[in-house]
Amino acid sequence: MKKKSKVLFVTIDGGGNLPPVLGLAQILSERGYGIAVLSEPCMKEVAISLGFEFIPFRSYFTRTDRKEDLFKDWNSSAMNNPVLEKISLGPSRVVAEETMDALVAIDAGLLVADLLLPAALIASEARNIPGVVAFHMPEYLPGPNRPPGMLGLTPGNGAAARFRNRILATMFNRKINRYLPVINEIRMRWDLPSLERTGDLYHHADLRLIQTLERFDFPIEPRPSNVRYTGPFLNDPDWASTWSNPWPEDDQRPLVVISLSSTFQNQHAAIQSAIDALRDQDVRGLVTLGPALEKESYTAPENVIIVDAAPHSLVFPRASLVITHAGHGTVMKALSHGLPLVCLPMGRDQNDNAAKIEYHGCGIALKRNASPEKIRKAVQRILSESSFRQSAKQFQAEIGSGGPDGEIVREIENLILPSGNNKQPVKPHQSGLKAEQTLSQF
């Protein structure tokens, strides 16, 4: 029976990517599928605690301490980010080979690859089993109607915007296509046809799950046929276990939560500026640091409390506003409680998320080095103008409890091959693109 099949998840601990990827794994586990996780050694305890089989990477992604800075991208630009070389595409050979070993070892009937590790999809294609890629954030790839992600840009309208999008898409593809020779060398060794573009790794997946609200995003149009918007996963990270309200229950001052990423992005100065912005204000401030920052020290006024960690699911129901780096997980959890945001994006997808928050009228985006005065004015404006909260509450109604609906889960289940299905070493499958000629330009 299908329910006896195993699903291999390939991921790393990149902070915000982990809760939605593991959230999907938990859904499939609850439906009776065996789950195995190929990841860094530091993820063993987490995987086993969830009842999953764990397989460590052997020759790369070998961290044993989750607090170690994996990305080392805090001083990079959007178009010159080391994540491509260190994480996503540089280690493609290792990721593909060790994914193949894991697929064979557990006789997997489905692969779910983290967006950050697309080369894992080569192994599922060569193994002739379905491959799904999970985007823990909004759309990142360029299309006819939108620029590539990470730049903090909205799609725009008119000929000038289309020209800009095309130029930026060309630059994006030129950058990632530097890894195409290695990717095609791996594919040739497994008798798979060469790809024309590195981005086809994503477009050729059987499903591309974008784990956000479609209305929040700027989707590619026309939409590739393998894209599904699942809605966000709202589960707290494993390291944020508990929290109790330190203020009297009758304290009616607005609660402002300061939450600027669980991974290192050199955000100490931004956190201190946010703390200073609340000084002498008639608000309560709660700063949640996360594992990478818990040893940092800050100067706080008496109306601000600093904690190592606190589950957003317990804190946000009491809050009025969130000051954040605009990581997708924090943004979605805030919106799921109808909370407006002040965004201080540090990089990665945060520039895009901050732009979307402003576009939808749910908050204000500032520079990461915004002064305490600028942050204070943004906080005062949001707390005094109801339109921000009203816009956020519209998303609250749409998000609901989060996660994919039953139809999408069934579609994933229908892909899963039963155990002992005589999987072939090689059998390429068709592209998931509906508008292949149009998208081939991007």
NUDRENFI-620723 format. One record per residue (C-alpha): residue number from 1; residue in three letters; z negated, y negated, x. Coordinates in steps of 0.5 Angstrom, whole numbers, plus 500, padded with zeros to 3 digits. Example, Ala and Ser with C-alpha at 12.3 -4.5 7.8 and 13.67 -1.06 7.14 Angstrom:
NUDRENFI-620723
site num 1, residuo Ala, w 484, v 509, u 525 $
site num 2, residuo Ser, w 486, v 502, u 527 $
end
This chain:
NUDRENFI-620723
site num 1, residuo Met, w 500, v 500, u 500 $
site num 2, residuo Lys, w 501, v 493, u 502 $
site num 3, residuo Lys, w 494, v 491, u 502 $
site num 4, residuo Lys, w 493, v 496, u 508 $
site num 5, residuo Ser, w 497, v 492, u 512 $
site num 6, residuo Lys, w 495, v 487, u 518 $
site num 7, residuo Val, w 497, v 480, u 519 $
site num 8, residuo Leu, w 496, v 477, u 526 $
site num 9, residuo Phe, w 494, v 470, u 526 $
site num 10, residuo Val, w 496, v 466, u 533 $
site num 11, residuo Thr, w 492, v 460, u 534 $
site num 12, residuo Ile, w 488, v 456, u 539 $
site num 13, residuo Asp, w 482, v 451, u 538 $
site num 14, residuo Gly, w 485, v 445, u 538 $
site num 15, residuo Gly, w 480, v 441, u 533 $
site num 16, residuo Gly, w 483, v 440, u 526 $
site num 17, residuo Asn, w 488, v 445, u 527 $
site num 18, residuo Leu, w 483, v 451, u 526 $
site num 19, residuo Pro, w 479, v 450, u 519 $
site num 20, residuo Pro, w 486, v 450, u 515 $
site num 21, residuo Val, w 489, v 456, u 520 $
site num 22, residuo Leu, w 483, v 460, u 519 $
site num 23, residuo Gly, w 482, v 458, u 512 $
site num 24, residuo Leu, w 489, v 461, u 510 $
site num 25, residuo Ala, w 486, v 468, u 514 $
site num 26, residuo Gln, w 480, v 468, u 510 $
site num 27, residuo Ile, w 484, v 468, u 503 $
site num 28, residuo Leu, w 489, v 474, u 506 $
site num 29, residuo Ser, w 482, v 477, u 508 $
site num 30, residuo Glu, w 479, v 476, u 501 $
site num 31, residuo Arg, w 486, v 479, u 498 $
site num 32, residuo Gly, w 485, v 486, u 502 $
site num 33, residuo Tyr, w 489, v 485, u 508 $
site num 34, residuo Gly, w 487, v 486, u 515 $
site num 35, residuo Ile, w 486, v 480, u 519 $
site num 36, residuo Ala, w 487, v 480, u 527 $
site num 37, residuo Val, w 487, v 473, u 531 $
site num 38, residuo Leu, w 490, v 472, u 538 $
site num 39, residuo Ser, w 487, v 466, u 541 $
site num 40, residuo Glu, w 483, v 464, u 547 $
site num 41, residuo Pro, w 476, v 468, u 549 $
site num 42, residuo Cys, w 472, v 462, u 546 $
site num 43, residuo Met, w 474, v 464, u 539 $
site num 44, residuo Lys, w 472, v 471, u 539 $
site num 45, residuo Glu, w 465, v 469, u 536 $
site num 46, residuo Val, w 468, v 465, u 531 $
site num 47, residuo Ala, w 473, v 471, u 529 $
site num 48, residuo Ile, w 468, v 476, u 529 $
site num 49, residuo Ser, w 464, v 472, u 525 $
site num 50, residuo Leu, w 469, v 472, u 519 $
site num 51, residuo Gly, w 470, v 479, u 520 $
site num 52, residuo Phe, w 477, v 479, u 523 $
site num 53, residuo Glu, w 479, v 483, u 529 $
site num 54, residuo Phe, w 480, v 479, u 536 $
site num 55, residuo Ile, w 485, v 479, u 541 $
site num 56, residuo Pro, w 484, v 475, u 547 $
site num 57, residuo Phe, w 490, v 471, u 551 $
site num 58, residuo Arg, w 490, v 474, u 558 $
site num 59, residuo Ser, w 494, v 470, u 562 $
site num 60, residuo Tyr, w 494, v 463, u 559 $
site num 61, residuo Phe, w 489, v 459, u 554 $
site num 62, residuo Thr, w 483, v 463, u 557 $
site num 63, residuo Arg, w 478, v 458, u 556 $
site num 64, residuo Thr, w 471, v 461, u 555 $
site num 65, residuo Asp, w 468, v 454, u 553 $
site num 66, residuo Arg, w 470, v 451, u 547 $
site num 67, residuo Lys, w 468, v 444, u 549 $
site num 68, residuo Glu, w 472, v 444, u 555 $
site num 69, residuo Asp, w 478, v 439, u 554 $
site num 70, residuo Leu, w 484, v 443, u 552 $
site num 71, residuo Phe, w 489, v 437, u 551 $
site num 72, residuo Lys, w 488, v 432, u 556 $
site num 73, residuo Asp, w 492, v 427, u 552 $
site num 74, residuo Trp, w 487, v 422, u 551 $
site num 75, residuo Asn, w 491, v 417, u 556 $
site num 76, residuo Ser, w 498, v 419, u 554 $
site num 77, residuo Ser, w 503, v 416, u 549 $
site num 78, residuo Ala, w 507, v 419, u 543 $
site num 79, residuo Met, w 513, v 420, u 547 $
site num 80, residuo Asn, w 510, v 422, u 553 $
site num 81, residuo Asn, w 505, v 427, u 551 $
site num 82, residuo Pro, w 502, v 433, u 556 $
site num 83, residuo Val, w 501, v 437, u 549 $
site num 84, residuo Leu, w 508, v 439, u 550 $
site num 85, residuo Glu, w 508, v 442, u 557 $
site num 86, residuo Lys, w 501, v 444, u 557 $
site num 87, residuo Ile, w 500, v 447, u 550 $
site num 88, residuo Ser, w 506, v 448, u 545 $
site num 89, residuo Leu, w 512, v 449, u 549 $
site num 90, residuo Gly, w 511, v 450, u 556 $
site num 91, residuo Pro, w 507, v 457, u 556 $
site num 92, residuo Ser, w 512, v 459, u 551 $
site num 93, residuo Arg, w 514, v 466, u 555 $
site num 94, residuo Val, w 506, v 467, u 555 $
site num 95, residuo Val, w 505, v 466, u 548 $
site num 96, residuo Ala, w 511, v 470, u 546 $
site num 97, residuo Glu, w 510, v 476, u 550 $
site num 98, residuo Glu, w 502, v 477, u 549 $
site num 99, residuo Thr, w 504, v 476, u 541 $
site num 100, residuo Met, w 509, v 482, u 542 $
site num 101, residuo Asp, w 503, v 486, u 545 $
site num 102, residuo Ala, w 499, v 484, u 539 $
site num 103, residuo Leu, w 504, v 485, u 534 $
site num 104, residuo Val, w 505, v 492, u 537 $
site num 105, residuo Ala, w 498, v 494, u 538 $
site num 106, residuo Ile, w 496, v 493, u 531 $
site num 107, residuo Asp, w 502, v 494, u 527 $
site num 108, residuo Ala, w 502, v 488, u 524 $
site num 109, residuo Gly, w 506, v 487, u 517 $
site num 110, residuo Leu, w 506, v 479, u 518 $
site num 111, residuo Leu, w 505, v 474, u 523 $
site num 112, residuo Val, w 502, v 467, u 522 $
site num 113, residuo Ala, w 503, v 462, u 528 $
site num 114, residuo Asp, w 500, v 456, u 529 $
site num 115, residuo Leu, w 504, v 450, u 529 $
site num 116, residuo Leu, w 502, v 449, u 536 $
site num 117, residuo Leu, w 504, v 455, u 538 $
site num 118, residuo Pro, w 512, v 456, u 536 $
site num 119, residuo Ala, w 514, v 461, u 541 $
site num 120, residuo Ala, w 510, v 466, u 537 $
site num 121, residuo Leu, w 515, v 466, u 532 $
site num 122, residuo Ile, w 520, v 469, u 537 $
site num 123, residuo Ala, w 516, v 476, u 538 $
site num 124, residuo Ser, w 516, v 477, u 530 $
site num 125, residuo Glu, w 523, v 476, u 530 $
site num 126, residuo Ala, w 524, v 481, u 535 $
site num 127, residuo Arg, w 519, v 485, u 532 $
site num 128, residuo Asn, w 523, v 485, u 525 $
site num 129, residuo Ile, w 517, v 482, u 521 $
site num 130, residuo Pro, w 516, v 476, u 517 $
site num 131, residuo Gly, w 514, v 470, u 521 $
site num 132, residuo Val, w 510, v 464, u 518 $
site num 133, residuo Val, w 508, v 458, u 521 $
site num 134, residuo Ala, w 502, v 453, u 519 $
site num 135, residuo Phe, w 503, v 446, u 520 $
site num 136, residuo His, w 495, v 443, u 519 $
site num 137, residuo Met, w 498, v 436, u 518 $
site num 138, residuo Pro, w 504, v 433, u 515 $
site num 139, residuo Glu, w 511, v 434, u 517 $
site num 140, residuo Tyr, w 512, v 433, u 524 $
site num 141, residuo Leu, w 520, v 434, u 525 $
site num 142, residuo Pro, w 525, v 429, u 524 $
site num 143, residuo Gly, w 530, v 429, u 518 $
site num 144, residuo Pro, w 536, v 425, u 515 $
site num 145, residuo Asn, w 531, v 420, u 512 $
site num 146, residuo Arg, w 525, v 420, u 516 $
site num 147, residuo Pro, w 523, v 419, u 524 $
site num 148, residuo Pro, w 519, v 424, u 528 $
site num 149, residuo Gly, w 512, v 425, u 527 $
site num 150, residuo Met, w 506, v 422, u 532 $
site num 151, residuo Leu, w 509, v 415, u 532 $
site num 152, residuo Gly, w 506, v 412, u 526 $
site num 153, residuo Leu, w 512, v 410, u 522 $
site num 154, residuo Thr, w 514, v 410, u 515 $
site num 155, residuo Pro, w 521, v 412, u 513 $
site num 156, residuo Gly, w 524, v 405, u 511 $
site num 157, residuo Asn, w 530, v 404, u 507 $
site num 158, residuo Gly, w 537, v 402, u 509 $
site num 159, residuo Ala, w 542, v 402, u 514 $
site num 160, residuo Ala, w 537, v 400, u 520 $
site num 161, residuo Ala, w 532, v 405, u 518 $
site num 162, residuo Arg, w 537, v 410, u 518 $
site num 163, residuo Phe, w 540, v 408, u 525 $
site num 164, residuo Arg, w 532, v 408, u 527 $
site num 165, residuo Asn, w 531, v 415, u 525 $
site num 166, residuo Arg, w 537, v 418, u 528 $
site num 167, residuo Ile, w 536, v 414, u 535 $
site num 168, residuo Leu, w 528, v 417, u 535 $
site num 169, residuo Ala, w 531, v 424, u 532 $
site num 170, residuo Thr, w 535, v 424, u 538 $
site num 171, residuo Met, w 530, v 422, u 543 $
site num 172, residuo Phe, w 525, v 427, u 540 $
site num 173, residuo Asn, w 530, v 433, u 540 $
site num 174, residuo Arg, w 532, v 431, u 547 $
site num 175, residuo Lys, w 525, v 432, u 549 $
site num 176, residuo Ile, w 523, v 438, u 546 $
site num 177, residuo Asn, w 530, v 441, u 548 $
site num 178, residuo Arg, w 528, v 441, u 555 $
site num 179, residuo Tyr, w 524, v 448, u 554 $
site num 180, residuo Leu, w 531, v 451, u 550 $
site num 181, residuo Pro, w 533, v 455, u 557 $
site num 182, residuo Val, w 526, v 458, u 557 $
site num 183, residuo Ile, w 526, v 460, u 550 $
site num 184, residuo Asn, w 533, v 462, u 550 $
site num 185, residuo Glu, w 532, v 467, u 556 $
site num 186, residuo Ile, w 526, v 470, u 552 $
site num 187, residuo Arg, w 530, v 471, u 546 $
site num 188, residuo Met, w 536, v 474, u 550 $
site num 189, residuo Arg, w 531, v 479, u 553 $
site num 190, residuo Trp, w 530, v 481, u 546 $
site num 191, residuo Asp, w 537, v 481, u 544 $
site num 192, residuo Leu, w 536, v 475, u 540 $
site num 193, residuo Pro, w 541, v 470, u 539 $
site num 194, residuo Ser, w 541, v 463, u 542 $
site num 195, residuo Leu, w 538, v 457, u 539 $
site num 196, residuo Glu, w 542, v 451, u 539 $
site num 197, residuo Arg, w 535, v 447, u 538 $
site num 198, residuo Thr, w 528, v 448, u 540 $
site num 199, residuo Gly, w 526, v 445, u 533 $
site num 200, residuo Asp, w 530, v 451, u 530 $
site num 201, residuo Leu, w 524, v 455, u 532 $
site num 202, residuo Tyr, w 520, v 452, u 526 $
site num 203, residuo His, w 527, v 452, u 521 $
site num 204, residuo His, w 528, v 459, u 522 $
site num 205, residuo Ala, w 521, v 461, u 520 $
site num 206, residuo Asp, w 521, v 465, u 513 $
site num 207, residuo Leu, w 516, v 460, u 511 $
site num 208, residuo Arg, w 513, v 453, u 514 $
site num 209, residuo Leu, w 507, v 452, u 510 $
site num 210, residuo Ile, w 505, v 444, u 511 $
site num 211, residuo Gln, w 498, v 444, u 509 $
site num 212, residuo Thr, w 497, v 437, u 506 $
site num 213, residuo Leu, w 499, v 434, u 499 $
site num 214, residuo Glu, w 506, v 433, u 498 $
site num 215, residuo Arg, w 505, v 426, u 495 $
site num 216, residuo Phe, w 501, v 424, u 501 $
site num 217, residuo Asp, w 507, v 426, u 506 $
site num 218, residuo Phe, w 514, v 423, u 507 $
site num 219, residuo Pro, w 518, v 430, u 507 $
site num 220, residuo Ile, w 524, v 431, u 510 $
site num 221, residuo Glu, w 530, v 430, u 504 $
site num 222, residuo Pro, w 533, v 435, u 503 $
site num 223, residuo Arg, w 528, v 439, u 504 $
site num 224, residuo Pro, w 529, v 446, u 508 $
site num 225, residuo Ser, w 528, v 452, u 504 $
site num 226, residuo Asn, w 523, v 455, u 508 $
site num 227, residuo Val, w 518, v 449, u 507 $
site num 228, residuo Arg, w 512, v 450, u 502 $
site num 229, residuo Tyr, w 507, v 444, u 501 $
site num 230, residuo Thr, w 500, v 448, u 500 $
site num 231, residuo Gly, w 495, v 442, u 499 $
site num 232, residuo Pro, w 490, v 441, u 504 $
site num 233, residuo Phe, w 484, v 446, u 506 $
site num 234, residuo Leu, w 477, v 443, u 506 $
site num 235, residuo Asn, w 473, v 448, u 509 $
site num 236, residuo Asp, w 468, v 445, u 514 $
site num 237, residuo Pro, w 469, v 447, u 521 $
site num 238, residuo Asp, w 464, v 453, u 524 $
site num 239, residuo Trp, w 460, v 449, u 528 $
site num 240, residuo Ala, w 458, v 444, u 522 $
site num 241, residuo Ser, w 453, v 448, u 519 $
site num 242, residuo Thr, w 448, v 444, u 515 $
site num 243, residuo Trp, w 445, v 437, u 514 $
site num 244, residuo Ser, w 439, v 433, u 510 $
site num 245, residuo Asn, w 440, v 426, u 508 $
site num 246, residuo Pro, w 435, v 422, u 512 $
site num 247, residuo Trp, w 434, v 416, u 507 $
site num 248, residuo Pro, w 430, v 416, u 501 $
site num 249, residuo Glu, w 434, v 418, u 495 $
site num 250, residuo Asp, w 433, v 411, u 492 $
site num 251, residuo Asp, w 436, v 408, u 497 $
site num 252, residuo Gln, w 442, v 404, u 494 $
site num 253, residuo Arg, w 446, v 401, u 500 $
site num 254, residuo Pro, w 453, v 404, u 501 $
site num 255, residuo Leu, w 453, v 409, u 506 $
site num 256, residuo Val, w 459, v 408, u 511 $
site num 257, residuo Val, w 460, v 415, u 515 $
site num 258, residuo Ile, w 463, v 414, u 522 $
site num 259, residuo Ser, w 467, v 420, u 524 $
site num 260, residuo Leu, w 472, v 420, u 530 $
site num 261, residuo Ser, w 474, v 427, u 532 $
site num 262, residuo Ser, w 471, v 433, u 534 $
site num 263, residuo Thr, w 475, v 434, u 541 $
site num 264, residuo Phe, w 475, v 429, u 547 $
site num 265, residuo Gln, w 480, v 423, u 546 $
site num 266, residuo Asn, w 476, v 418, u 550 $
site num 267, residuo Gln, w 473, v 415, u 544 $
site num 268, residuo His, w 466, v 413, u 546 $
site num 269, residuo Ala, w 468, v 405, u 546 $
site num 270, residuo Ala, w 471, v 406, u 539 $
site num 271, residuo Ile, w 465, v 409, u 536 $
site num 272, residuo Gln, w 460, v 404, u 539 $
site num 273, residuo Ser, w 465, v 398, u 536 $
site num 274, residuo Ala, w 464, v 402, u 530 $
site num 275, residuo Ile, w 457, v 402, u 530 $
site num 276, residuo Asp, w 456, v 395, u 532 $
site num 277, residuo Ala, w 461, v 393, u 526 $
site num 278, residuo Leu, w 455, v 396, u 522 $
site num 279, residuo Arg, w 449, v 392, u 525 $
site num 280, residuo Asp, w 446, v 387, u 521 $
site num 281, residuo Gln, w 450, v 389, u 515 $
site num 282, residuo Asp, w 447, v 391, u 508 $
site num 283, residuo Val, w 449, v 399, u 509 $
site num 284, residuo Arg, w 447, v 405, u 512 $
site num 285, residuo Gly, w 451, v 408, u 517 $
site num 286, residuo Leu, w 452, v 415, u 519 $
site num 287, residuo Val, w 455, v 417, u 526 $
site num 288, residuo Thr, w 458, v 425, u 526 $
site num 289, residuo Leu, w 459, v 426, u 534 $
site num 290, residuo Gly, w 462, v 434, u 534 $
site num 291, residuo Pro, w 462, v 438, u 540 $
site num 292, residuo Ala, w 466, v 435, u 545 $
site num 293, residuo Leu, w 461, v 428, u 544 $
site num 294, residuo Glu, w 454, v 431, u 543 $
site num 295, residuo Lys, w 452, v 429, u 550 $
site num 296, residuo Glu, w 455, v 422, u 549 $
site num 297, residuo Ser, w 449, v 416, u 548 $
site num 298, residuo Tyr, w 450, v 410, u 544 $
site num 299, residuo Thr, w 446, v 404, u 542 $
site num 300, residuo Ala, w 445, v 404, u 535 $
site num 301, residuo Pro, w 441, v 399, u 530 $
site num 302, residuo Glu, w 436, v 401, u 525 $
site num 303, residuo Asn, w 441, v 402, u 519 $
site num 304, residuo Val, w 445, v 407, u 523 $
site num 305, residuo Ile, w 443, v 414, u 525 $
site num 306, residuo Ile, w 447, v 419, u 530 $
site num 307, residuo Val, w 447, v 426, u 529 $
site num 308, residuo Asp, w 451, v 432, u 533 $
site num 309, residuo Ala, w 454, v 434, u 527 $
site num 310, residuo Ala, w 454, v 434, u 519 $
site num 311, residuo Pro, w 459, v 438, u 514 $
site num 312, residuo His, w 463, v 433, u 511 $
site num 313, residuo Ser, w 462, v 437, u 504 $
site num 314, residuo Leu, w 455, v 435, u 504 $
site num 315, residuo Val, w 456, v 428, u 507 $
site num 316, residuo Phe, w 462, v 425, u 503 $
site num 317, residuo Pro, w 459, v 426, u 496 $
site num 318, residuo Arg, w 454, v 421, u 498 $
site num 319, residuo Ala, w 459, v 416, u 502 $
site num 320, residuo Ser, w 462, v 410, u 500 $
site num 321, residuo Leu, w 467, v 409, u 506 $
site num 322, residuo Val, w 469, v 413, u 512 $
site num 323, residuo Ile, w 471, v 410, u 519 $
site num 324, residuo Thr, w 475, v 415, u 522 $
site num 325, residuo His, w 480, v 417, u 528 $
site num 326, residuo Ala, w 485, v 419, u 522 $
site num 327, residuo Gly, w 485, v 426, u 524 $
site num 328, residuo His, w 488, v 430, u 518 $
site num 329, residuo Gly, w 482, v 434, u 516 $
site num 330, residuo Thr, w 478, v 428, u 516 $
site num 331, residuo Val, w 483, v 424, u 512 $
site num 332, residuo Met, w 484, v 429, u 506 $
site num 333, residuo Lys, w 476, v 431, u 506 $
site num 334, residuo Ala, w 475, v 423, u 505 $
site num 335, residuo Leu, w 481, v 423, u 500 $
site num 336, residuo Ser, w 478, v 429, u 496 $
site num 337, residuo His, w 472, v 425, u 495 $
site num 338, residuo Gly, w 475, v 419, u 493 $
site num 339, residuo Leu, w 473, v 415, u 499 $
site num 340, residuo Pro, w 477, v 409, u 502 $
site num 341, residuo Leu, w 478, v 409, u 510 $
site num 342, residuo Val, w 478, v 405, u 516 $
site num 343, residuo Cys, w 483, v 408, u 521 $
site num 344, residuo Leu, w 482, v 408, u 528 $
site num 345, residuo Pro, w 488, v 413, u 531 $
site num 346, residuo Met, w 487, v 415, u 538 $
site num 347, residuo Gly, w 494, v 419, u 538 $
site num 348, residuo Arg, w 497, v 426, u 536 $
site num 349, residuo Asp, w 498, v 426, u 528 $
site num 350, residuo Gln, w 493, v 420, u 527 $
site num 351, residuo Asn, w 498, v 415, u 528 $
site num 352, residuo Asp, w 502, v 418, u 522 $
site num 353, residuo Asn, w 496, v 419, u 518 $
site num 354, residuo Ala, w 493, v 412, u 519 $
site num 355, residuo Ala, w 500, v 409, u 517 $
site num 356, residuo Lys, w 500, v 414, u 510 $
site num 357, residuo Ile, w 493, v 411, u 509 $
site num 358, residuo Glu, w 495, v 404, u 509 $
site num 359, residuo Tyr, w 502, v 406, u 505 $
site num 360, residuo His, w 498, v 409, u 499 $
site num 361, residuo Gly, w 493, v 403, u 499 $
site num 362, residuo Cys, w 487, v 408, u 501 $
site num 363, residuo Gly, w 485, v 404, u 507 $
site num 364, residuo Ile, w 486, v 399, u 513 $
site num 365, residuo Ala, w 489, v 402, u 520 $
site num 366, residuo Leu, w 487, v 398, u 526 $
site num 367, residuo Lys, w 488, v 399, u 533 $
site num 368, residuo Arg, w 483, v 404, u 537 $
site num 369, residuo Asn, w 481, v 398, u 541 $
site num 370, residuo Ala, w 479, v 394, u 535 $
site num 371, residuo Ser, w 473, v 389, u 536 $
site num 372, residuo Pro, w 467, v 390, u 532 $
site num 373, residuo Glu, w 468, v 384, u 528 $
site num 374, residuo Lys, w 475, v 387, u 526 $
site num 375, residuo Ile, w 472, v 393, u 524 $
site num 376, residuo Arg, w 467, v 389, u 520 $
site num 377, residuo Lys, w 472, v 385, u 516 $
site num 378, residuo Ala, w 475, v 391, u 514 $
site num 379, residuo Val, w 469, v 395, u 512 $
site num 380, residuo Gln, w 467, v 389, u 508 $
site num 381, residuo Arg, w 474, v 388, u 505 $
site num 382, residuo Ile, w 474, v 395, u 503 $
site num 383, residuo Leu, w 467, v 395, u 500 $
site num 384, residuo Ser, w 469, v 389, u 496 $
site num 385, residuo Glu, w 476, v 390, u 493 $
site num 386, residuo Ser, w 476, v 396, u 488 $
site num 387, residuo Ser, w 483, v 397, u 489 $
site num 388, residuo Phe, w 482, v 402, u 495 $
site num 389, residuo Arg, w 477, v 406, u 492 $
site num 390, residuo Gln, w 482, v 407, u 486 $
site num 391, residuo Ser, w 488, v 409, u 490 $
site num 392, residuo Ala, w 483, v 414, u 494 $
site num 393, residuo Lys, w 481, v 417, u 487 $
site num 394, residuo Gln, w 488, v 418, u 485 $
site num 395, residuo Phe, w 489, v 423, u 491 $
site num 396, residuo Gln, w 482, v 426, u 489 $
site num 397, residuo Ala, w 485, v 428, u 482 $
site num 398, residuo Glu, w 491, v 431, u 486 $
site num 399, residuo Ile, w 487, v 435, u 491 $
site num 400, residuo Gly, w 482, v 438, u 487 $
site num 401, residuo Ser, w 479, v 444, u 491 $
site num 402, residuo Gly, w 484, v 444, u 496 $
site num 403, residuo Gly, w 488, v 450, u 499 $
site num 404, residuo Pro, w 494, v 453, u 496 $
site num 405, residuo Asp, w 496, v 455, u 489 $
site num 406, residuo Gly, w 496, v 462, u 487 $
site num 407, residuo Glu, w 504, v 462, u 487 $
site num 408, residuo Ile, w 504, v 460, u 494 $
site num 409, residuo Val, w 499, v 466, u 496 $
site num 410, residuo Arg, w 503, v 471, u 492 $
site num 411, residuo Glu, w 510, v 469, u 496 $
site num 412, residuo Ile, w 506, v 470, u 503 $
site num 413, residuo Glu, w 504, v 477, u 500 $
site num 414, residuo Asn, w 511, v 479, u 498 $
site num 415, residuo Leu, w 513, v 478, u 506 $
site num 416, residuo Ile, w 508, v 482, u 508 $
site num 417, residuo Leu, w 511, v 489, u 511 $
site num 418, residuo Pro, w 507, v 495, u 509 $
site num 419, residuo Ser, w 504, v 499, u 515 $
site num 420, residuo Gly, w 508, v 504, u 519 $
site num 421, residuo Asn, w 515, v 501, u 516 $
site num 422, residuo Asn, w 519, v 503, u 522 $
site num 423, residuo Lys, w 519, v 496, u 525 $
site num 424, residuo Gln, w 525, v 495, u 529 $
site num 425, residuo Pro, w 525, v 492, u 536 $
site num 426, residuo Val, w 530, v 487, u 534 $
site num 427, residuo Lys, w 533, v 485, u 528 $
site num 428, residuo Pro, w 535, v 477, u 527 $
site num 429, residuo His, w 533, v 474, u 521 $
site num 430, residuo Gln, w 537, v 468, u 517 $
site num 431, residuo Ser, w 535, v 461, u 518 $
site num 432, residuo Gly, w 530, v 458, u 513 $
site num 433, residuo Leu, w 535, v 452, u 512 $
site num 434, residuo Lys, w 538, v 450, u 506 $
site num 435, residuo Ala, w 542, v 444, u 508 $
site num 436, residuo Glu, w 543, v 447, u 515 $
site num 437, residuo Gln, w 549, v 442, u 517 $
site num 438, residuo Thr, w 545, v 436, u 515 $
site num 439, residuo Leu, w 539, v 438, u 519 $
site num 440, residuo Ser, w 543, v 440, u 525 $
site num 441, residuo Gln, w 544, v 433, u 527 $
site num 442, residuo Phe, w 536, v 432, u 527 $
end
